[in-house]
Each structure stands twice: as C-alpha cells, then as structure tokens.
C-alpha cells in the first residue's frame, strides 16, 4: 500500500511541476493576469479539473512560481554581499553570479520582472515578501562588515534594499542583453556588467561616507 501511495504522490508531483513549467513557458508571451487555466492544462495534456488538484487558481499557481523563482536564491544573494574580499572583488562576484543565474533561468527572471508590478495582488505580495527576506538577509551580512560599525538597524536595512534593488535591475538588464541580436550579445552583456559595476561602486562610495 505504501509503495502505491508513493507512486501516486510522485505522479502528482510530476503533474504539478508540469503545470508550473507549462505556465512559465506561456508567460514568456503574456502576463499572469491574462493566463487562463485551460491554456495551462491544454499544454500539459490534462483535463481542466485536474488543475484544481494542485492549485486553487492561476494566482495560486503564480505564487508557487514566485517560490520556485526566488525561494532557492537566498544563499546566492547572501554570497553577493559577504565580507569576503575587497569591495571590487565583491562587486565582480555579485555581477558574475547574477549573469550566470539569468543565463540559466531567463524565464524565471522574466516572470519576476513582469509580475513584480503586475495585476495579480497575491503574486505581487509574494514577490514583495521574498524581496523583504532578501533585504533582511543582506542586512545581516552587511552588519558583519567592519565598515558597518556605527550604523543603525534602519540604515543598514535601507542599504540592503538598495543592493537588492540593484541586483534585480542588473538581472533585468542582463535578460534584455540576452534577448537582443545574437551577434550583439557579448558586447551588450559587457556593457551591462560595466554599468552594474559602476552603480554598485557608487552605492559602496555612499556607504563609506554615510556617517561622515
């Protein structure tokens, strides 16, 4: 009996993931607010009623996509601002990590960039909550740095939000570079990395002089 239940659970999880994958593919060309569950189930090859065995609504599916897109990134985000190396090394490390992530998961990056200010409130809130967690984790890492001595908790959190916002902006710019003409991608990517480095450097300079 337990073996049969295990097989059923595995099949259920497989179908759930197939629905998420199909929705993500469909969302490359449209927003979540315009996505119909019949489109998703048709792409997977299951009956529309099967959708409700996994998600309450397309908004619920969207929240699951937020978790899939952002939930696993917390270690990476902390790494980008860890105190290892000097500021230039940290900036280079952060930009390389972001570029690799965009290259590996462009559909997830596109989804978050589009739905962060999209028309589905539960998804906006899920993204906001994940970004707030990122900011808190970045703040905790920044607090370990001797440069942060004397900073208030509120100011550290403000700085953390600046870094998180810059990471999101850089990811969106890398995505745009990848979607341009193929022969132009190396140069466009180089320019994005250069711009991101300058912006991060500017934040770093402000950080060093904030308490002056």
Phi and psi in degrees as GROMACS dihedral restraints (atoms count N, CA, C in turn):
[ dihedral_restraints ]
;  ai    aj    ak    al  type     phi  dphi    fc
    3     4     5     6     1   -64.4    20    10
    4     5     6     7     1   -33.5    20    10
    6     7     8     9     1   -64.9    20    10
    7     8     9    10     1   -42.1    20    10
    9    10    11    12     1   -63.6    20    10
   10    11    12    13     1   -43.3    20    10
   12    13    14    15     1   -61.8    20    10
   13    14    15    16     1   -38.8    20    10
   15    16    17    18     1   -63.1    20    10
   16    17    18    19     1   -40.1    20    10
   18    19    20    21     1   -65.1    20    10
   19    20    21    22     1   -43.8    20    10
   21    22    23    24     1   -63.7    20    10
   22    23    24    25     1   -40.8    20    10
   24    25    26    27     1   -64.8    20    10
   25    26    27    28     1   -40.7    20    10
   27    28    29    30     1   -64.1    20    10
   28    29    30    31     1   -40.8    20    10
   30    31    32    33     1   -66.2    20    10
   31    32    33    34     1   -39.2    20    10
   33    34    35    36     1   -62.8    20    10
   34    35    36    37     1   -43.7    20    10
   36    37    38    39     1   -64.9    20    10
   37    38    39    40     1   -37.2    20    10
   39    40    41    42     1   -64.0    20    10
   40    41    42    43     1   -43.1    20    10
   42    43    44    45     1   -66.3    20    10
   43    44    45    46     1   -41.7    20    10
   45    46    47    48     1   -59.3    20    10
   46    47    48    49     1   -45.3    20    10
   48    49    50    51     1   -66.5    20    10
   49    50    51    52     1   -35.3    20    10
   51    52    53    54     1   -63.9    20    10
   52    53    54    55     1   -38.4    20    10
   54    55    56    57     1   -65.1    20    10
   55    56    57    58     1   -42.0    20    10
   57    58    59    60     1   -63.3    20    10
   58    59    60    61     1   -44.4    20    10
   60    61    62    63     1   -64.6    20    10
   61    62    63    64     1   -41.6    20    10
   63    64    65    66     1   -65.3    20    10
   64    65    66    67     1   -43.0    20    10
   66    67    68    69     1   -62.2    20    10
   67    68    69    70     1   -43.3    20    10
   69    70    71    72     1   -61.2    20    10
   70    71    72    73     1   -40.6    20    10
   72    73    74    75     1   -65.6    20    10
   73    74    75    76     1   -43.0    20    10
   75    76    77    78     1   -65.7    20    10
   76    77    78    79     1   -31.3    20    10
   78    79    80    81     1   -76.0    20    10
   79    80    81    82     1    -3.8    20    10
   81    82    83    84     1   -67.5    20    10
   82    83    84    85     1   -22.8    20    10
   84    85    86    87     1  -115.3    20    10
   85    86    87    88     1     0.3    20    10
   87    88    89    90     1  -156.5    20    10
   88    89    90    91     1   170.0    20    10
   90    91    92    93     1   -91.1    20    10
   91    92    93    94     1   163.2    20    10
   93    94    95    96     1   -63.6    20    10
   94    95    96    97     1   -34.8    20    10
   96    97    98    99     1   -62.8    20    10
   97    98    99   100     1   -22.1    20    10
   99   100   101   102     1  -101.0    20    10
  100   101   102   103     1    -0.8    20    10
  102   103   104   105     1   -81.1    20    10
  103   104   105   106     1   130.1    20    10
  105   106   107   108     1  -101.3    20    10
  106   107   108   109     1   143.1    20    10
  108   109   110   111     1   -64.2    20    10
  109   110   111   112     1   -28.2    20    10
  111   112   113   114     1   -65.7    20    10
  112   113   114   115     1   -34.0    20    10
  114   115   116   117     1   -60.0    20    10
  115   116   117   118     1   -43.6    20    10
  117   118   119   120     1   -67.5    20    10
  118   119   120   121     1   -49.4    20    10
  120   121   122   123     1   -66.5    20    10
  121   122   123   124     1   -34.1    20    10
  123   124   125   126     1   -62.9    20    10
  124   125   126   127     1   -39.8    20    10
  126   127   128   129     1   -66.1    20    10
  127   128   129   130     1   -31.7    20    10
  129   130   131   132     1   -85.7    20    10
  130   131   132   133     1   -26.3    20    10
  132   133   134   135     1    88.3    20    10
  133   134   135   136     1    30.8    20    10
  135   136   137   138     1  -122.2    20    10
  136   137   138   139     1   162.4    20    10
  138   139   140   141     1   -68.9    20    10
  139   140   141   142     1   148.3    20    10
  141   142   143   144     1   -54.4    20    10
  142   143   144   145     1   -34.4    20    10
  144   145   146   147     1   -64.1    20    10
  145   146   147   148     1   -25.4    20    10
  147   148   149   150     1   -66.0    20    10
  148   149   150   151     1   -25.3    20    10
  150   151   152   153     1   -56.6    20    10
  151   152   153   154     1   -41.5    20    10
  153   154   155   156     1   -75.6    20    10
  154   155   156   157     1    -5.2    20    10
  156   157   158   159     1   -77.7    20    10
  157   158   159   160     1   -13.2    20    10
  159   160   161   162     1  -120.7    20    10
  160   161   162   163     1   -33.9    20    10
  162   163   164   165     1  -139.6    20    10
  163   164   165   166     1   144.8    20    10
  165   166   167   168     1   -74.6    20    10
  166   167   168   169     1   -28.9    20    10
  168   169   170   171     1  -165.5    20    10
  169   170   171   172     1   174.5    20    10
  171   172   173   174     1   -66.2    20    10
  172   173   174   175     1   -29.5    20    10
  174   175   176   177     1   -64.1    20    10
  175   176   177   178     1   -41.9    20    10
  177   178   179   180     1   -62.2    20    10
  178   179   180   181     1   -41.4    20    10
  180   181   182   183     1   -61.6    20    10
  181   182   183   184     1   -41.2    20    10
  183   184   185   186     1   -61.6    20    10
  184   185   186   187     1   -39.4    20    10
  186   187   188   189     1   -62.9    20    10
  187   188   189   190     1   -39.9    20    10
  189   190   191   192     1   -63.8    20    10
  190   191   192   193     1   -36.6    20    10
  192   193   194   195     1   -66.9    20    10
  193   194   195   196     1   -35.5    20    10
  195   196   197   198     1   -60.8    20    10
  196   197   198   199     1   -46.0    20    10
  198   199   200   201     1   -62.1    20    10
  199   200   201   202     1   -41.5    20    10
  201   202   203   204     1   -64.9    20    10
  202   203   204   205     1   -40.4    20    10
  204   205   206   207     1   -75.4    20    10
  205   206   207   208     1   -36.8    20    10
  207   208   209   210     1  -114.0    20    10
  208   209   210   211     1   -24.5    20    10
  210   211   212   213     1   -59.8    20    10
  211   212   213   214     1   -32.3    20    10
  213   214   215   216     1   -89.2    20    10
  214   215   216   217     1    -0.3    20    10
  216   217   218   219     1   -90.7    20    10
  217   218   219   220     1    -4.2    20    10
  219   220   221   222     1   -59.1    20    10
  220   221   222   223     1   -43.2    20    10
  222   223   224   225     1   -61.8    20    10
  223   224   225   226     1   -38.7    20    10
  225   226   227   228     1   -65.1    20    10
  226   227   228   229     1   -43.2    20    10
  228   229   230   231     1   -61.5    20    10
  229   230   231   232     1   -42.8    20    10
  231   232   233   234     1   -63.5    20    10
  232   233   234   235     1   -37.9    20    10
  234   235   236   237     1   -62.6    20    10
  235   236   237   238     1   -35.4    20    10
  237   238   239   240     1   -65.5    20    10
  238   239   240   241     1   -23.7    20    10
  240   241   242   243     1  -118.9    20    10
  241   242   243   244     1    13.5    20    10
  243   244   245   246     1   -63.3    20    10
  244   245   246   247     1   158.2    20    10
  246   247   248   249     1   -78.8    20    10
  247   248   249   250     1     4.3    20    10
  249   250   251   252     1   -71.8    20    10
  250   251   252   253     1   127.1    20    10
  252   253   254   255     1    83.7    20    10
  253   254   255   256     1   169.4    20    10
  255   256   257   258     1   -80.7    20    10
  256   257   258   259     1   179.4    20    10
  258   259   260   261     1   -61.6    20    10
  259   260   261   262     1   -41.9    20    10
  261   262   263   264     1   -62.0    20    10
  262   263   264   265     1   -40.1    20    10
  264   265   266   267     1   -66.1    20    10
  265   266   267   268     1   -39.2    20    10
  267   268   269   270     1   -65.2    20    10
  268   269   270   271     1   -42.5    20    10
  270   271   272   273     1   -62.1    20    10
  271   272   273   274     1   -46.9    20    10
  273   274   275   276     1   -60.1    20    10
  274   275   276   277     1   -44.7    20    10
  276   277   278   279     1   -62.0    20    10
  277   278   279   280     1   -43.9    20    10
  279   280   281   282     1   -62.0    20    10
  280   281   282   283     1   -45.9    20    10
  282   283   284   285     1   -66.6    20    10
  283   284   285   286     1   -39.7    20    10
  285   286   287   288     1   -64.8    20    10
  286   287   288   289     1   -41.2    20    10
  288   289   290   291     1   -63.1    20    10
  289   290   291   292     1   -43.8    20    10
  291   292   293   294     1   -64.0    20    10
  292   293   294   295     1   -44.7    20    10
  294   295   296   297     1   -61.0    20    10
  295   296   297   298     1   -43.0    20    10
  297   298   299   300     1   -64.8    20    10
  298   299   300   301     1   -39.2    20    10
  300   301   302   303     1   -65.9    20    10
  301   302   303   304     1   -43.8    20    10
  303   304   305   306     1   -62.6    20    10
  304   305   306   307     1   -41.8    20    10
  306   307   308   309     1   -63.8    20    10
  307   308   309   310     1   -35.2    20    10
  309   310   311   312     1   -84.4    20    10
  310   311   312   313     1   -28.7    20    10
  312   313   314   315     1  -135.3    20    10
  313   314   315   316     1    56.3    20    10
  315   316   317   318     1   -61.7    20    10
  316   317   318   319     1   -36.4    20    10
  318   319   320   321     1   -65.6    20    10
  319   320   321   322     1   -38.5    20    10
  321   322   323   324     1   -66.4    20    10
  322   323   324   325     1   -41.4    20    10
  324   325   326   327     1   -63.6    20    10
  325   326   327   328     1   -43.0    20    10
  327   328   329   330     1   -62.0    20    10
  328   329   330   331     1   -42.5    20    10
  330   331   332   333     1   -61.0    20    10
  331   332   333   334     1   -47.7    20    10
  333   334   335   336     1   -65.6    20    10
  334   335   336   337     1   -42.4    20    10
  336   337   338   339     1   -61.6    20    10
  337   338   339   340     1   -38.6    20    10
  339   340   341   342     1   -77.3    20    10
  340   341   342   343     1   -41.9    20    10
  342   343   344   345     1   -88.9    20    10
  343   344   345   346     1    -9.4    20    10
  345   346   347   348     1   -56.8    20    10
  346   347   348   349     1   -35.7    20    10
  348   349   350   351     1  -121.4    20    10
  349   350   351   352     1    28.2    20    10
  351   352   353   354     1   -81.2    20    10
  352   353   354   355     1  -172.2    20    10
  354   355   356   357     1   -93.5    20    10
  355   356   357   358     1     5.9    20    10
  357   358   359   360     1  -107.9    20    10
  358   359   360   361     1   105.1    20    10
  360   361   362   363     1   -58.9    20    10
  361   362   363   364     1   -45.8    20    10
  363   364   365   366     1   -60.0    20    10
  364   365   366   367     1   -32.4    20    10
  366   367   368   369     1   -74.1    20    10
  367   368   369   370     1   -42.2    20    10
  369   370   371   372     1   -57.5    20    10
  370   371   372   373     1   -44.6    20    10
  372   373   374   375     1   -66.2    20    10
  373   374   375   376     1   -37.7    20    10
  375   376   377   378     1   -64.8    20    10
  376   377   378   379     1   -41.3    20    10
  378   379   380   381     1   -65.7    20    10
  379   380   381   382     1   -44.1    20    10
  381   382   383   384     1   -58.7    20    10
  382   383   384   385     1   -43.3    20    10
  384   385   386   387     1   -65.4    20    10
  385   386   387   388     1   -41.0    20    10
  387   388   389   390     1   -64.1    20    10
  388   389   390   391     1   -42.7    20    10
  390   391   392   393     1   -66.2    20    10
  391   392   393   394     1   -35.1    20    10
  393   394   395   396     1   -64.2    20    10
  394   395   396   397     1   -38.8    20    10
  396   397   398   399     1   -64.2    20    10
  397   398   399   400     1   -42.8    20    10
  399   400   401   402     1   -57.3    20    10
  400   401   402   403     1   -47.4    20    10
  402   403   404   405     1   -61.5    20    10
  403   404   405   406     1   -40.8    20    10
  405   406   407   408     1   -63.9    20    10
  406   407   408   409     1   -41.7    20    10
  408   409   410   411     1   -68.2    20    10
  409   410   411   412     1   -38.7    20    10
  411   412   413   414     1   -64.4    20    10
  412   413   414   415     1   -42.0    20    10
  414   415   416   417     1   -57.6    20    10
  415   416   417   418     1   -43.5    20    10
  417   418   419   420     1   -62.9    20    10
  418   419   420   421     1   -37.1    20    10
  420   421   422   423     1   -70.3    20    10
  421   422   423   424     1   -41.9    20    10
  423   424   425   426     1   -62.6    20    10
  424   425   426   427     1   -34.7    20    10
  426   427   428   429     1   -65.0    20    10
  427   428   429   430     1   -22.4    20    10
  429   430   431   432     1   -77.7    20    10
  430   431   432   433     1   -17.0    20    10
  432   433   434   435     1   -80.7    20    10
  433   434   435   436     1   132.3    20    10
  435   436   437   438     1   -56.1    20    10
  436   437   438   439     1   -26.3    20    10
  438   439   440   441     1   -61.7    20    10
  439   440   441   442     1   -24.0    20    10
  441   442   443   444     1   -84.9    20    10
  442   443   444   445     1     1.2    20    10
  444   445   446   447     1   -59.7    20    10
  445   446   447   448     1   129.2    20    10
  447   448   449   450     1    92.2    20    10
  448   449   450   451     1    -7.4    20    10
  450   451   452   453     1   -77.4    20    10
  451   452   453   454     1   144.4    20    10
  453   454   455   456     1   -79.2    20    10
  454   455   456   457     1   161.2    20    10
  456   457   458   459     1   -60.8    20    10
  457   458   459   460     1   -41.8    20    10
  459   460   461   462     1   -63.8    20    10
  460   461   462   463     1   -41.5    20    10
  462   463   464   465     1   -68.9    20    10
  463   464   465   466     1   -37.4    20    10
  465   466   467   468     1   -63.3    20    10
  466   467   468   469     1   -40.3    20    10
  468   469   470   471     1   -67.6    20    10
  469   470   471   472     1   -38.1    20    10
  471   472   473   474     1   -60.6    20    10
  472   473   474   475     1   -43.9    20    10
  474   475   476   477     1   -63.6    20    10
  475   476   477   478     1   -41.4    20    10
  477   478   479   480     1   -60.6    20    10
  478   479   480   481     1   -41.5    20    10
  480   481   482   483     1   -63.9    20    10
  481   482   483   484     1   -36.4    20    10
  483   484   485   486     1   -60.8    20    10
  484   485   486   487     1   -44.5    20    10
  486   487   488   489     1   -65.0    20    10
  487   488   489   490     1   -43.3    20    10
  489   490   491   492     1   -63.5    20    10
  490   491   492   493     1   -44.4    20    10
  492   493   494   495     1   -61.0    20    10
  493   494   495   496     1   -39.9    20    10
  495   496   497   498     1   -66.8    20    10
  496   497   498   499     1   -37.9    20    10
  498   499   500   501     1   -61.9    20    10
  499   500   501   502     1   -42.3    20    10
  501   502   503   504     1   -65.3    20    10
  502   503   504   505     1   -43.4    20    10
  504   505   506   507     1   -61.2    20    10
  505   506   507   508     1   -43.4    20    10
  507   508   509   510     1   -63.7    20    10
  508   509   510   511     1   -41.3    20    10
  510   511   512   513     1   -60.9    20    10
  511   512   513   514     1   -43.1    20    10
  513   514   515   516     1   -64.0    20    10
  514   515   516   517     1   -39.7    20    10
  516   517   518   519     1   -67.4    20    10
  517   518   519   520     1   -39.2    20    10
  519   520   521   522     1   -63.5    20    10
  520   521   522   523     1   -38.2    20    10
  522   523   524   525     1   -63.0    20    10
  523   524   525   526     1   -44.3    20    10
  525   526   527   528     1   -60.8    20    10
  526   527   528   529     1   -38.8    20    10
  528   529   530   531     1   -64.6    20    10
  529   530   531   532     1   -38.8    20    10
  531   532   533   534     1   -69.2    20    10
  532   533   534   535     1   -27.9    20    10
  534   535   536   537     1   -88.8    20    10
  535   536   537   538     1    -3.5    20    10
  537   538   539   540     1   -78.1    20    10
  538   539   540   541     1  -178.8    20    10
  540   541   542   543     1   -53.0    20    10
  541   542   543   544     1   136.4    20    10
  543   544   545   546     1   -58.6    20    10
  544   545   546   547     1   -39.4    20    10
  546   547   548   549     1   -69.4    20    10
  547   548   549   550     1   -18.0    20    10
  549   550   551   552     1   -95.6    20    10
  550   551   552   553     1    -7.7    20    10
  552   553   554   555     1   -60.4    20    10
  553   554   555   556     1   -45.3    20    10
  555   556   557   558     1   -57.7    20    10
  556   557   558   559     1   -44.1    20    10
  558   559   560   561     1   -70.4    20    10
  559   560   561   562     1   -40.7    20    10
  561   562   563   564     1   -63.9    20    10
  562   563   564   565     1   -40.3    20    10
  564   565   566   567     1   -65.2    20    10
  565   566   567   568     1   -40.8    20    10
  567   568   569   570     1   -61.6    20    10
  568   569   570   571     1   -42.0    20    10
  570   571   572   573     1   -67.1    20    10
  571   572   573   574     1   -37.3    20    10
  573   574   575   576     1   -62.8    20    10
  574   575   576   577     1   -45.9    20    10
  576   577   578   579     1   -61.4    20    10
  577   578   579   580     1   -39.8    20    10
  579   580   581   582     1   -65.1    20    10
  580   581   582   583     1   -45.5    20    10
  582   583   584   585     1   -64.2    20    10
  583   584   585   586     1   -42.8    20    10
  585   586   587   588     1   -61.9    20    10
  586   587   588   589     1   -40.3    20    10
  588   589   590   591     1   -63.7    20    10
  589   590   591   592     1   -40.5    20    10
  591   592   593   594     1   -65.8    20    10
  592   593   594   595     1   -41.2    20    10
  594   595   596   597     1   -66.0    20    10
  595   596   597   598     1   -42.4    20    10
  597   598   599   600     1   -65.6    20    10
  598   599   600   601     1   -36.6    20    10
  600   601   602   603     1   -64.9    20    10
  601   602   603   604     1   -39.7    20    10
  603   604   605   606     1   -63.7    20    10
  604   605   606   607     1   -42.8    20    10
  606   607   608   609     1   -61.3    20    10
  607   608   609   610     1   -41.3    20    10
  609   610   611   612     1   -63.4    20    10
  610   611   612   613     1   -40.5    20    10
  612   613   614   615     1   -64.6    20    10
  613   614   615   616     1   -42.5    20    10
  615   616   617   618     1   -62.3    20    10
  616   617   618   619     1   -37.3    20    10
  618   619   620   621     1   -62.6    20    10
  619   620   621   622     1   -44.1    20    10
  621   622   623   624     1   -67.5    20    10
  622   623   624   625     1   -23.0    20    10
  624   625   626   627     1  -111.9    20    10
  625   626   627   628     1     7.9    20    10
  627   628   629   630     1   -61.3    20    10
  628   629   630   631     1   -36.0    20    10
  630   631   632   633     1   -92.2    20    10
  631   632   633   634     1     3.3    20    10
